[in-house]
Amino acid sequence: MSAQTETHSPVYDYVYCPLGAAWLCEIRLIRLWPGPFDAEEVRLEIFHEIAFAEPQYEALSYAWGSPELTDVALVCEAIECRGKRKGRSQLEEEIDESAPTSRLRISHNLAVALRHLRFLDRERILWVDAISINQSDDAERSREVLQMGALYSNAKDVVVWLGPSSDDSTLALKTLARLGEGVVFYPAENRVTYEIEQFEAWAETLQFDEQALRAESLSWVAIGSLLRREWFERLWVFQEIALASSAVVVVGEYSIEWELFRLGVYWVWMMINSINRLPEAPNIENPRTNCLQGFLEVSDRNLTIQRNLLTTLHMTRRASCFDKRDRLFGIRDILYVDERQHIKPDYSLETEEVYTNTTVSLINSHERLYILKWCVLQCPPSDLKLPSWIPDFSFQGRPEAILSNQADGTAHSNHSIENGNVLIVHGVKVTEITQVVATESARHGADKEVVGVCRTWKQQLPSSTAYVTGSSMEDAFIEAVMCGKTQEIVPENSGVFPTTDSCKHVLLLGEEYEEFEPRKIYVSDGPDRERVMAELRRTSRGRSFFNTAGGHIGMCPDSAQCGDVVVVMLGCEVPLVLRPQPDCVDNFQVVGECYVPGIMTAEALLGQLPPGWTKRKFLWNGNFVILYEQGNIKTQKDPRIPALPSGWRIMFGTYENPLEVEPEDEKEWDWRWFENLETGERTRFNPAMTPELLRERGVDIREFKLV
């Protein structure tokens, strides 16, 4: 540190000037003074701007690292306070004259970032959350979280700081940039096309030439190392990159555009099996097993699927944050507008209050219980004091979410809340669990061990060759362990899933299991074995196989035990495992969601389809819709429901452009909905699926008190 700096070394800690009234939309920016990245001292100014004035700034996205404030930034008096700004040629002289007036304690990670990001010859205007928000003022933090979306979307650039350079980080970025040039990626199909007329198709050469792929081994090792950096584990950066209108990735002094980075990583993802089989074994982690897939998806401007809360929670579940309240606050601005309103940032509330308020608001507003899908009984128990029907959103060990179904026939929840902590719901008890087969230790091993686990489960099947629904026991078993993720069950346009026959071949047939043989390239329509294993690992992680007293089989949370019951609740699209409580016959704990063949499409409430009818799902606007078929008839009308209550009719299309007749062409379909001709009420809920009407049809609907 220079003698001059020592002479003017500030004694006082920086004191924040409060932001103006909320309606002013005032923000804090920092003016980062120039200097070499290897100089320890960081000087900056902090000043206020009105967001409506559209100030030019860059927003920093970085990993906070340790929350300990071990470093210091020297805060200089704002030049504007001392008169007219000097010309650009006199900037260096101005810095010398501007002695620091205070010091601001910052984290080590931020100090390193600011040293690297400052220019040598000019100032840089930045918005940096740890400085631009007074972190000791809970009221201001709460208010500024509401503005996060605008702060990042209005920035000239979002600067994604991954950290200082390493021996191979520049190689990694250069390789990703070169791979991303000319690549068009189709995530659902796991394939790429190349704009070869505009760019050299280097990536295409690598895809089909094993020797060329192997020649770049050092690049794959470098990319694997880069993708393990701390930034890719942080929760807040999801919305920071999702909301960016323009972004740049910076490592040390080297940078590339985010879009090239994203496309390059997508290409590596497509080729990950081939790359990881190279002799050098870079061991690049599959993006589906960490946070990376989420980063790629939220920043893909071509994806138009709306992000609801559960989808976003699932996408970000492996990301980290220091404050458990941020599990909700940190994703708020990437939810669609209707769901944002249920998350009200308020750092004066305890975590339990935040989680409870959000859950109750969602249930009461939507009159659905889909949020219960996120509940899971933890072993050991959570340190949060919550009823079992309030999800612990901070729990990162939750199993892979079960795909949307219609176990309840899209019924209204008919719920009530008693004393603020008891949720009263209606449903039908399907069966009781009599056996839980858990073999968690082997599920993270080699493919052979995972298949061994599956075959252990199969040995516990009932002796009958037919399942309770009349289908084959083997087909039901495959459906159960795959949680319905097969081509026969999941819509064709919702992703690349294995066939039931492929699952049988890989998981059930043959005495010995051979490990995958190396292949030159990975293509989406290649052998199904990789898909089978990938899906089985995801669906089985955190789950156990179970048998029941009624002959049903399924997959349940690892915390389930004998004596738990499987229940289909009105308002919840998947079955839940509940645990009876000894203190009261009507009281139950929520253990978690489960997959049970034969009850996933309202069979527990409406029975099996009439003879000659079949059903299949298709994906429309991000939602699963069930299509019923008999001969040439294709309809969304469930043939198991004889008639709607008096005054109700089924409608199609949108509320704005309603159709009384169902379109013949599936491409023109919209969700079916219901209208009451007497009251004018419109709803997505099926009015025939009320507790009273179901009881009239002989369904044993009962009340469950969730505690």
C-alpha positions in Angstrom: 0.0 0.0 0.0 1.4 3.4 -0.9 2.5 6.0 1.6 -0.3 8.3 0.3 -2.9 5.7 1.0 -1.6 5.1 4.5 -1.8 8.9 5.1 -5.4 9.0 4.1 -6.4 5.6 5.4 -10.1 6.0 6.5 -11.0 5.4 10.1 -14.7 5.2 9.8 -16.9 2.4 8.4 -19.1 3.5 5.5 -22.6 4.6 6.5 -25.3 4.0 4.0 -27.6 6.9 2.9 -31.1 5.5 2.7 -32.7 5.0 -0.7 -35.6 7.2 -1.6 -39.2 6.3 -1.3 -40.2 3.1 -3.1 -42.2 5.0 -5.8 -38.9 6.7 -6.8 -37.3 3.4 -7.8 -34.0 4.7 -6.6 -31.0 2.3 -6.9 -27.4 2.4 -5.7 -24.6 2.0 -8.2 -20.9 1.9 -7.7 -18.2 3.7 -9.7 -15.3 1.4 -9.7 -12.0 3.3 -10.0 -9.4 2.0 -12.5 -6.3 0.1 -11.5 -4.4 -3.1 -12.3 -6.0 -6.3 -11.2 -3.0 -7.3 -9.1 -3.2 -4.1 -6.9 -4.7 -4.9 -3.6 -6.4 -1.7 -2.9 -10.0 -1.3 -4.3 -11.4 2.2 -4.6 -15.0 3.1 -5.5 -17.8 5.6 -5.1 -21.3 4.7 -4.1 -24.1 6.9 -5.6 -27.8 6.9 -6.1 -29.7 6.9 -9.5 -33.4 6.9 -10.4 -34.2 3.7 -12.3 -36.7 5.5 -14.5 -33.8 7.7 -15.8 -32.4 4.5 -17.4 -28.8 4.8 -16.1 -26.2 2.8 -17.9 -24.6 0.1 -15.7 -23.5 -3.5 -15.7 -24.9 -5.9 -13.1 -22.4 -8.3 -11.5 -23.3 -12.0 -11.1 -20.8 -13.9 -8.9 -20.5 -16.5 -6.2 -20.5 -14.8 -2.7 -18.4 -17.5 -1.2 -17.8 -17.2 2.5 -20.1 -14.6 4.1 -17.2 -13.4 6.3 -16.3 -9.8 5.4 -12.5 -10.2 5.4 -11.6 -7.5 2.8 -12.1 -3.8 2.6 -13.1 -1.5 -0.2 -12.2 2.2 0.2 -15.1 4.5 -0.5 -14.3 7.8 -2.0 -16.4 11.0 -1.8 -18.6 11.3 -4.8 -17.1 13.8 -7.2 -20.5 15.3 -7.9 -20.6 16.5 -4.3 -17.5 18.7 -4.9 -18.5 20.5 -8.1 -18.0 19.9 -11.8 -16.5 16.6 -13.0 -13.1 17.0 -14.6 -12.4 15.9 -18.1 -11.5 12.3 -18.9 -7.9 13.3 -19.4 -7.7 14.5 -15.8 -9.3 11.3 -14.4 -6.0 10.0 -12.9 -5.3 13.3 -11.2 -8.9 13.3 -9.8 -8.3 9.9 -8.3 -5.2 11.1 -6.5 -7.1 14.1 -5.1 -10.1 12.0 -4.0 -9.0 10.6 -0.7 -11.1 7.8 0.7 -13.6 9.0 3.3 -14.6 5.6 4.7 -14.2 1.9 4.3 -16.7 -0.8 3.4 -16.1 -4.4 4.5 -16.7 -6.9 1.7 -16.2 -10.6 1.2 -13.0 -12.0 -0.3 -14.7 -13.3 -3.4 -16.1 -9.8 -4.2 -12.8 -8.1 -3.6 -11.1 -10.5 -6.0 -13.8 -9.9 -8.6 -13.6 -6.1 -8.3 -9.8 -6.1 -8.7 -10.1 -8.1 -11.9 -13.0 -6.3 -13.3 -11.8 -2.7 -12.9 -10.4 -1.1 -16.1 -6.9 0.2 -16.3 -7.7 3.5 -17.7 -11.4 4.3 -17.0 -14.1 4.0 -14.5 -16.7 1.2 -14.5 -20.3 1.6 -13.4 -21.7 -1.5 -11.7 -24.6 -2.7 -9.7 -23.3 -5.2 -7.1 -25.9 -6.8 -4.7 -23.6 -7.0 -1.7 -22.8 -3.2 -2.0 -25.8 -1.8 -3.7 -28.1 -3.2 -1.1 -27.6 -2.3 2.5 -27.2 -5.9 3.8 -27.8 -4.9 7.4 -31.2 -3.3 6.7 -33.8 -6.0 6.5 -36.5 -3.6 5.2 -34.3 -2.4 2.4 -33.3 -6.0 1.5 -36.9 -7.0 1.3 -37.8 -4.0 -0.9 -34.8 -4.5 -3.2 -35.6 -8.2 -3.8 -38.8 -7.0 -5.4 -36.7 -5.0 -7.8 -34.2 -7.7 -8.7 -35.9 -8.6 -11.9 -35.8 -5.0 -13.2 -32.2 -4.5 -12.0 -30.8 -7.4 -14.0 -33.0 -7.0 -17.1 -32.3 -3.3 -17.3 -28.5 -3.7 -17.0 -26.5 -3.0 -20.2 -24.7 -6.3 -19.5 -24.8 -8.9 -16.8 -21.2 -9.8 -16.0 -20.9 -13.5 -15.0 -17.7 -13.6 -12.9 -16.6 -17.2 -12.6 -13.3 -16.4 -10.7 -9.6 -15.8 -11.4 -7.9 -17.6 -14.3 -6.3 -21.1 -13.8 -3.9 -23.0 -16.0 -6.6 -24.2 -18.3 -9.6 -21.8 -17.9 -8.8 -19.8 -21.0 -8.6 -23.0 -23.0 -12.0 -24.0 -21.7 -13.6 -20.7 -22.7 -12.0 -20.6 -26.1 -13.2 -24.2 -26.8 -16.7 -23.4 -25.7 -16.9 -20.3 -27.8 -15.7 -22.2 -30.8 -18.2 -25.0 -30.2 -21.0 -22.5 -29.8 -20.5 -20.9 -33.2 -23.1 -22.0 -35.6 -24.7 -24.5 -33.3 -28.5 -24.7 -32.9 -29.6 -27.0 -30.1 -32.9 -28.7 -29.5 -32.9 -29.7 -25.8 -36.0 -31.9 -25.8 -34.5 -34.1 -28.6 -30.9 -33.8 -27.4 -29.7 -33.0 -30.9 -28.0 -30.1 -32.7 -27.9 -28.7 -36.2 -25.1 -26.7 -37.7 -25.3 -23.4 -39.7 -22.5 -24.6 -41.9 -22.9 -22.0 -44.5 -22.0 -19.3 -42.0 -19.5 -21.0 -39.7 -16.8 -23.6 -39.9 -18.5 -26.7 -38.5 -15.8 -27.7 -36.1 -18.3 -29.1 -33.6 -19.8 -31.2 -36.4 -16.4 -32.7 -37.2 -15.9 -33.6 -33.5 -19.3 -35.2 -33.2 -18.6 -37.7 -35.9 -14.9 -38.2 -35.7 -13.6 -40.0 -32.6 -10.0 -39.2 -33.3 -10.7 -35.5 -33.6 -12.7 -35.7 -30.3 -9.8 -37.5 -28.6 -7.3 -34.9 -29.9 -9.1 -32.3 -27.8 -8.8 -34.2 -24.5 -7.1 -31.3 -22.7 -10.1 -29.1 -23.7 -12.6 -31.5 -22.2 -10.6 -31.7 -19.0 -10.5 -27.9 -18.9 -14.2 -27.6 -19.4 -14.9 -30.1 -16.7 -12.9 -28.1 -14.3 -14.5 -24.8 -15.3 -18.0 -26.2 -14.8 -17.2 -27.2 -11.2 -16.6 -23.6 -10.2 -18.7 -22.2 -7.3 -20.8 -19.9 -9.4 -22.7 -22.9 -10.9 -23.9 -23.9 -7.4 -25.4 -20.6 -6.3 -29.2 -20.1 -6.2 -29.4 -16.3 -6.9 -27.5 -16.5 -10.2 -30.4 -18.4 -11.8 -32.6 -15.3 -12.0 -29.6 -13.1 -12.6 -28.7 -15.0 -15.9 -32.4 -15.7 -16.8 -33.3 -12.0 -16.7 -30.2 -10.7 -18.5 -30.9 -9.1 -21.8 -27.1 -9.5 -22.6 -24.5 -11.3 -20.6 -20.8 -12.0 -20.8 -18.8 -14.8 -19.0 -15.5 -13.7 -17.5 -12.7 -15.8 -16.0 -9.6 -13.8 -15.1 -9.0 -11.4 -18.0 -10.7 -13.6 -20.6 -14.4 -13.4 -21.6 -16.9 -14.7 -24.0 -20.6 -14.0 -24.7 -23.0 -16.0 -22.6 -24.9 -17.3 -25.7 -21.7 -18.9 -27.1 -21.0 -20.3 -23.6 -24.5 -21.7 -23.4 -24.5 -23.3 -26.8 -21.0 -24.7 -26.3 -22.0 -26.3 -23.0 -25.2 -27.7 -24.7 -23.0 -29.4 -27.3 -20.8 -30.9 -24.6 -23.9 -32.2 -22.8 -25.0 -33.9 -26.0 -21.6 -35.5 -26.3 -21.0 -36.2 -22.7 -21.1 -39.9 -22.8 -18.6 -40.1 -25.6 -16.3 -37.5 -24.0 -16.4 -39.2 -20.6 -15.4 -42.5 -22.2 -12.1 -41.1 -23.5 -8.9 -42.6 -22.0 -8.2 -39.3 -20.2 -11.6 -39.5 -18.5 -12.4 -35.8 -17.9 -15.5 -36.8 -15.8 -17.7 -33.9 -16.8 -20.8 -34.2 -14.6 -24.1 -34.6 -16.5 -26.0 -31.3 -16.3 -29.1 -33.2 -15.2 -27.4 -34.2 -12.0 -26.4 -30.6 -10.9 -27.6 -27.1 -11.5 -26.2 -26.6 -15.0 -29.3 -27.8 -16.9 -31.3 -25.2 -15.1 -28.9 -22.4 -16.1 -29.0 -23.5 -19.7 -32.8 -23.6 -19.8 -33.6 -20.4 -18.0 -31.3 -18.4 -20.3 -32.6 -20.0 -23.5 -34.6 -17.3 -25.2 -36.3 -19.9 -27.5 -38.0 -21.7 -24.6 -41.4 -20.3 -24.0 -42.7 -22.7 -21.4 -43.9 -20.8 -18.3 -42.1 -21.4 -15.1 -44.4 -22.3 -12.2 -43.2 -22.6 -8.6 -42.7 -26.4 -8.5 -40.9 -26.5 -11.9 -38.6 -23.8 -10.7 -38.0 -25.3 -7.3 -37.1 -28.6 -9.0 -34.8 -26.8 -11.4 -32.9 -25.0 -8.5 -33.1 -27.7 -5.8 -29.4 -28.5 -5.9 -28.3 -24.8 -5.7 -27.0 -23.3 -2.5 -27.9 -20.2 -0.5 -26.9 -19.0 3.0 -30.4 -17.8 4.0 -33.2 -20.5 3.9 -35.7 -17.8 3.1 -33.9 -17.2 -0.2 -35.0 -20.6 -1.5 -38.2 -18.6 -2.3 -37.0 -15.0 -2.5 -34.2 -16.0 -4.8 -36.4 -17.5 -7.6 -39.3 -15.1 -7.4 -38.6 -13.1 -10.5 -38.3 -16.1 -12.8 -41.8 -17.3 -11.9 -44.8 -16.2 -14.0 -46.6 -13.2 -12.6 -49.5 -15.0 -11.0 -47.2 -17.1 -8.8 -44.9 -14.3 -7.8 -47.6 -12.6 -5.8 -47.6 -15.6 -3.3 -43.9 -14.9 -2.4 -43.7 -11.7 -0.4 -40.0 -10.9 0.5 -39.8 -9.9 4.1 -36.6 -10.5 6.0 -38.2 -9.6 9.3 -40.1 -12.9 9.2 -38.6 -16.3 10.3 -38.1 -19.0 7.8 -41.1 -21.0 9.0 -43.3 -17.9 8.6 -42.1 -17.3 5.0 -42.7 -21.0 4.0 -46.1 -21.1 5.7 -47.4 -17.8 4.3 -46.3 -18.9 0.8 -47.9 -22.3 1.0 -51.2 -21.1 2.5 -51.4 -18.3 -0.1 -50.9 -20.8 -2.9 -53.4 -23.3 -1.6 -56.1 -20.7 -0.9 -55.6 -18.9 -4.2 -55.4 -21.8 -6.6 -57.8 -24.1 -4.6 -55.5 -27.0 -5.5 -53.0 -29.0 -3.3 -50.2 -29.4 -5.9 -47.8 -27.8 -3.4 -48.1 -30.9 -1.3 -46.0 -32.7 -4.0 -43.0 -30.8 -2.6 -43.5 -32.2 0.9 -41.2 -35.0 2.0 -40.7 -36.4 5.5 -37.1 -36.1 6.3 -34.9 -38.5 8.2 -33.4 -37.1 10.4 -36.2 -34.5 10.8 -35.8 -31.0 9.5 -34.6 -28.4 12.0 -37.5 -26.2 10.9 -40.7 -26.4 13.1 -43.3 -26.9 10.4 -46.5 -29.0 10.0 -45.9 -31.8 7.6 -48.0 -30.2 4.9 -45.8 -27.1 4.7 -42.8 -28.0 2.5 -39.3 -27.4 3.8 -38.2 -25.6 0.6 -34.6 -25.6 1.8 -34.4 -29.4 1.8 -32.0 -30.4 -1.0 -32.3 -34.2 -0.7 -35.8 -34.3 -2.3 -36.4 -37.0 -4.9 -36.9 -36.2 -8.5 -40.4 -34.8 -9.0 -43.0 -37.2 -10.4 -44.4 -35.9 -13.7 -47.8 -34.3 -13.7 -50.8 -36.7 -13.7 -54.5 -36.5 -13.0 -54.9 -38.9 -10.1 -57.7 -36.7 -8.7 -59.5 -36.0 -12.0 -58.7 -32.3 -11.8 -60.9 -31.8 -8.7 -61.4 -28.7 -6.6 -59.4 -29.1 -3.3 -62.4 -28.6 -0.9 -59.9 -27.8 1.8 -60.0 -25.8 5.0 -57.3 -24.7 7.5 -57.9 -25.2 11.2 -56.0 -23.2 13.9 -53.4 -22.2 11.3 -51.6 -25.5 11.4 -54.0 -28.2 10.4 -55.0 -28.7 6.7 -58.3 -30.5 6.3 -58.6 -32.3 2.9 -60.8 -34.9 1.3 -59.8 -38.0 -0.5 -59.8 -41.8 -0.7 -57.5 -44.3 1.0 -56.4 -46.6 -1.7 -54.3 -49.1 0.2 -51.8 -49.6 3.0 -48.1 -50.2 2.6 -47.0 -53.6 3.8 -43.4 -53.7 2.6 -40.7 -51.1 1.9 -37.6 -52.3 0.1 -34.8 -49.7 0.4 -31.3 -50.3 -1.0 -30.0 -46.7 -1.1 -26.3 -47.5 -0.9 -26.2 -49.2 -4.2 -28.1 -46.6 -6.2 -25.0 -44.4 -6.6 -22.7 -47.2 -7.7 -21.9 -48.6 -11.1 -24.6 -49.5 -13.6 -24.4 -53.2 -12.7 -25.1 -52.4 -9.0 -28.1 -50.2 -10.0 -29.6 -53.0 -12.1 -28.9 -55.4 -9.2 -31.1 -53.1 -7.0 -33.9 -53.2 -9.6 -33.8 -57.0 -9.7 -33.9 -57.2 -5.9 -37.1 -55.2 -6.1 -38.5 -57.5 -8.7 -38.0 -60.5 -6.4 -40.4 -58.9 -3.9 -43.3 -58.8 -6.5 -46.5 -60.7 -5.7 -46.5 -64.2 -7.2 -49.3 -63.4 -9.6 -48.4 -62.8 -13.3 -51.2 -60.2 -13.5 -51.3 -56.8 -11.8 -54.4 -55.6 -10.0 -55.5 -53.6 -13.1 -55.3 -56.7 -15.3 -52.1 -55.7 -17.0 -49.0 -57.8 -16.8 -47.0 -57.7 -13.5 -43.8 -57.0 -15.4 -45.3 -54.0 -17.2 -46.6 -52.6 -14.0 -43.2 -53.1 -12.3 -41.4 -51.2 -15.1 -44.0 -48.4 -14.9 -43.5 -48.2 -11.2 -39.7 -48.2 -11.0 -39.5 -45.7 -13.9 -42.2 -43.6 -12.3 -44.1 -43.6 -15.6 -41.2 -42.2 -17.6 -41.6 -44.4 -20.7 -42.6 -43.7 -24.2 -45.9 -45.5 -23.8 -47.0 -43.3 -20.9 -45.3 -39.9 -21.4 -46.3 -37.8 -24.4 -44.1 -38.1 -27.5 -43.3 -34.4 -27.6 -42.3 -34.1 -23.9 -38.8 -35.6 -24.1 -36.7 -38.6 -25.1 -37.7 -41.5 -22.9 -37.0 -45.3 -23.2 -39.6 -47.8 -24.2 -41.1 -50.4 -21.8 -39.4 -53.2 -23.8 -36.0 -51.4 -23.6 -36.5 -51.1 -19.8 -37.3 -54.8 -19.6 -34.3 -55.8 -21.6 -31.9 -53.7 -19.6 -33.4 -54.2 -16.1 -34.9 -57.7 -16.1 -33.5 -60.0 -18.8 -30.3 -62.0 -18.8 -28.2 -63.5 -16.1 -25.3 -61.2 -16.4 -25.2 -57.4 -16.9 -22.5 -56.0 -19.2 -21.3 -52.5 -18.7 -21.7 -50.1 -21.6 -19.5 -50.6 -24.5 -17.7 -47.5 -25.8 -19.3 -46.0 -28.8 -17.9 -43.4 -31.2 -20.7 -40.9 -30.8 -23.9 -40.4 -28.9 -27.0 -39.7 -30.9 -30.6 -39.3 -29.6 -32.0 -42.3 -31.4 -29.2 -44.7 -30.4 -29.5 -47.7 -28.0 -31.9 -47.1 -25.1 -29.7 -48.5 -22.4 -28.2 -45.1 -21.5 -31.7 -43.6 -21.3 -33.0 -46.4 -19.2 -30.1 -46.1 -16.7 -30.2 -42.3 -16.6 -34.0 -42.3 -15.9 -33.8 -45.1 -13.3 -31.0 -43.3 -11.4 -33.1 -40.1 -11.3 -36.4 -41.7 -10.4 -35.0 -44.1 -7.8 -32.7 -41.6 -5.9 -34.4 -40.9 -2.6 -37.1 -43.5 -3.2 -37.8 -47.1 -2.3 -40.0 -49.8 -3.8 -43.1 -50.9 -1.9 -45.8 -53.5 -1.9 -49.3 -53.0 -0.4 -52.1 -54.9 1.1 -54.3 -54.4 -1.9 -51.7 -55.7 -4.4 -50.6 -52.4 -5.7 -46.9 -51.7 -6.1 -45.0 -48.4 -6.4 -42.2 -46.1 -5.5 -42.3 -44.0 -2.4 -40.0 -41.7 -0.4 -37.2 -43.5 1.5 -38.8 -42.3 4.8 -42.0 -44.3 4.1 -42.6 -47.4 6.3 -45.0 -50.2 6.8 -48.4 -49.0 8.0 -48.3 -45.8 6.0 -51.3 -45.4 3.6 -51.6 -44.4 0.0 -54.2 -41.7 -0.5 -55.6 -39.9 -3.6 -56.7 -36.4 -2.5 -59.1 -34.1 -4.2 -57.0 -31.2 -5.6 -53.7 -33.1 -5.7 -52.6 -34.5 -9.1 -50.4 -37.4 -7.7 -51.1 -39.9 -4.9 -49.5 -39.2 -1.5 -48.2 -41.4 1.2 -49.6 -40.4 4.6 -48.7 -41.6 8.1 -51.5 -42.2 10.6 -51.0 -40.5 13.9 -51.6 -42.3 17.2 -53.2 -39.4 18.9 -56.2 -39.2 16.6 -57.7 -41.5 13.9 -58.2 -38.6 11.5 -54.7 -37.1 11.9 -51.9 -37.8 9.4 -48.4 -36.7 8.5 -47.5 -36.2 4.9 -44.6 -38.5 4.0 -44.4 -37.5 0.3 -45.6 -38.2 -3.2 -45.6 -41.7 -4.7 -46.1 -43.4 -8.1 -48.5 -46.3 -8.2 -49.5 -47.9 -11.5 -53.3 -48.1 -11.8 -54.3 -45.0 -9.8 -52.4 -42.2 -11.7 -55.4 -41.1 -13.8 -58.3 -41.0 -11.3 -58.9 -44.8 -11.2 -59.2 -44.6 -7.4 -62.1 -42.1 -7.8 -63.7 -43.2 -11.1 -62.6 -46.8 -11.7 -61.1 -48.3 -14.8 -62.0 -47.1 -18.3 -65.1 -48.7 -20.0 -64.3 -51.6 -22.4 -63.0 -50.4 -25.7 -61.6 -47.1 -24.4 -57.9 -46.2 -24.1 -56.1 -43.2 -22.9 -52.9 -41.4 -23.7 -51.2 -38.2 -22.7 -50.1 -35.3 -24.8 -48.2 -32.1 -24.0 -50.0 -28.9 -24.7 -48.4 -25.5 -23.7 -46.3 -27.1 -21.1 -49.2 -29.1 -19.5 -50.0 -32.8 -19.6 -53.5 -33.4 -21.1 -55.2 -36.8 -21.2 -56.8 -37.9 -24.5 -59.4 -40.6 -24.4 -59.9 -42.8 -27.5 -62.4 -45.3 -28.7 -62.2 -46.2 -32.4 -62.2 -42.9 -34.3 -63.4 -41.0 -31.3 -60.7 -38.7 -29.7 -61.8 -36.5 -26.8 -60.8 -34.9 -23.5 -64.2 -35.8 -22.0 -63.7 -38.6 -19.5 -66.1 -41.4 -20.4 -66.2 -42.5 -16.8 -68.2 -39.4 -15.8 -71.8 -40.0 -17.0 -73.0 -36.4 -16.7 -72.1 -33.0 -15.3 -74.2 -31.5 -12.5 -77.2 -29.5 -13.5 -76.4 -26.1 -15.1 -72.8 -27.1 -16.0 -71.4 -27.7 -19.5 -67.9 -28.5 -20.8 -66.2 -26.0 -23.0 -63.0 -25.8 -25.1 -60.6 -23.2 -26.3 -59.9 -20.2 -24.1 -62.1 -18.0 -21.9 -61.7 -15.2 -24.5 -62.5 -17.5 -27.5 -64.7 -20.2 -26.1 -65.8 -23.2 -28.2 -68.8 -25.4 -27.4 -67.6 -28.2 -29.7 -64.3 -29.9 -29.3 -62.0 -29.3 -32.3 -61.3 -32.4 -34.3 -57.6 -31.5 -34.9 -55.5 -32.1 -31.8 -53.2 -29.2 -32.8 -56.1 -26.8 -32.3 -56.9 -28.1 -28.8 -56.7 -26.1 -25.6 -57.5 -27.3 -22.1 -61.1 -28.2 -21.6 -62.9 -26.1 -19.0 -66.3 -25.9 -17.4 -69.0 -23.2 -17.4 -72.1 -22.8 -15.2 -74.9 -21.5 -17.4 -76.9 -20.2 -14.4 -74.1 -18.3 -12.6 -71.6 -17.7 -15.4 -68.9 -19.2 -13.3 -65.9 -20.6 -15.3 -63.4 -23.1 -13.9 -60.7 -25.6 -14.8 -62.0 -27.8 -12.0 -64.3 -30.7 -12.9 -67.6 -29.9 -11.1 -68.5 -33.6 -11.0 -65.5 -34.3 -8.8 -66.9 -33.0 -5.5 -66.9 -35.0 -2.3 -70.7 -35.2 -2.3 -71.2 -36.3 -5.9 -68.4 -38.9 -5.5 -70.0 -40.3 -2.4 -73.3 -40.6 -4.3 -71.4 -42.7 -6.9 -70.2 -45.0 -4.1 -66.7 -43.6 -3.6 -65.5 -43.8 0.0 -64.4 -40.2 0.3 -63.2 -39.3 3.8 -61.7 -36.4 5.6 -58.0 -36.3 6.4 -56.4 -33.9 8.9 -52.8 -33.1 7.9 -50.7 -32.1 10.9 
